[in-house]
Structure formats: C-alpha cells, structure tokens
C-alpha cells in the first residue's frame, strides 16, 4: 500500500493560531500550492525544498520559512522525508508581528527551532497547562522570527563561514578552537569573540546543539538504539547524552522518540 504523502500527527487550534505537526513521505512532491492563511513552517527533521517563481530554497533543521497568504510555490521532500511544525496565523490578532508576513523569508536560527521542538512535545501533553504552554511558545516563536526579520544578521566573513561548515561536517569529532583558528587563519580569541557575536553562544555550545539536533532527528526517523545514537553524535556515554538531551528539549531521548511518533 502506498504511504500517505503527508500525515498530521498532532494539532491544536488557539485564538488566531493553528498549529500542526506534519510528517511528509520521502521523495514526495507537491504541485503548485497557494496557502490561504499565512504561516511559519519549521523543519524539525529531514529536509525539503520550496520553489518560488524567482528562486528555490533548501530547508533543513534548524530552518524555518515564513509564508504570506497567496504565496504560490512547489515543494519537494528529501530521501528521509520531513517532519515540519507549521504555525498558521490570523494577521488581525498578531499586532506588531503582523509585518513578519509581508514577504517570503528564510530563517535559520536555533531559538526558533528550539521553540518548535518544545511545541511538538507540548502538542502531545495532556495536563492542565498544555494549552497555556502552546499559546506561549507559539507567540515566542513568532516574536523570535519577527525580531530576525527586523534586524537580520550581517553576512559573516568568509573564514567564519568556513568554520561553520567545518562544525556542521564534523560536529561528532573532537574539535579544538586552536585547530579551527589555524585553518581559518585567525587568532583563537578573535574566532571565539566573532563567533559568539554572530550566534549568541560559544563554539562549544554550538557544537553541542548540532550534536543534539542530529540525535533528535535520528530518534524520530530511525529505529537505531539510543546508545548508538549517543555515540554517533559524539557523546562519551549514554547517561551524559540523556542529561544533555533532557536539558535541551525538556524530555529524555526515549520520551522524545515516543512523543514525536505518537
């Protein structure tokens, strides 16, 4: 039997907000589509590409795309499919954030991705506080996206882009600031200062988040044992991984896997 091209695994309707956690099948393509409501879509796992009249945009964690209503586009999904947190909005209820949806925007920011991961978990909560948490986190995601749209980050120097690419390619390895600085041709102190100014966190914390994002994606998209995922992400042992993962997402790896597959 052919798999459904997309499945809404959890959803919530709030005041002027609608939230959907959607799983998309591998290699699926959606033809020309025009959304009726503006939305922000955050890629939690996997990857996809959106094609607009003038350009195409590849999206993978922690990417988000801001889509105005009537923004016609095509979508294709990668070999692993994708898990997307979609937040639809009513502009009349957004106040100062309404300007965010004036045009298509591609955002790549960890705070937005972090809010999306927490929303995906809260969608499956059944306690008395989940409604309040969902509304608060949705507004946090929108505020973060709006701030980035007003004050977008400046283009980094080429050497910093090279460092970022090295971190993304080798996050599971034991990386030293001195080695990264030598390869970039800058002083380690200068590298650390410029990196923190751009990302708001240290190199070490950035690498830790890359490891945890990779692990989170594996937990959702594979049957691999948690200990094996921890080792593949570069953690010395499973207990260290579990502590770090719970601080990052609010859930243990096992509960995160169960929640996002529910």
CORHUBEL-V198066 format. One record per helix or strand. SS is the DSSP state (H for helix, E for strand). FROM is the first residue (numbers start at 1). TO is the last residue. If there is no record, write none. Layout:
ss={SS;SS}
from={FROM;FROM}
to={TO;TO}
This chain:
ss={E;E;E;E;E;E;E;H;H;E;H;H;H;H;H;H;H;H;H}
from={6;17;29;39;56;63;73;91;95;105;110;130;158;177;188;203;226;238;253}
to={14;24;33;51;60;67;89;93;102;108;122;150;170;184;199;221;233;249;260}
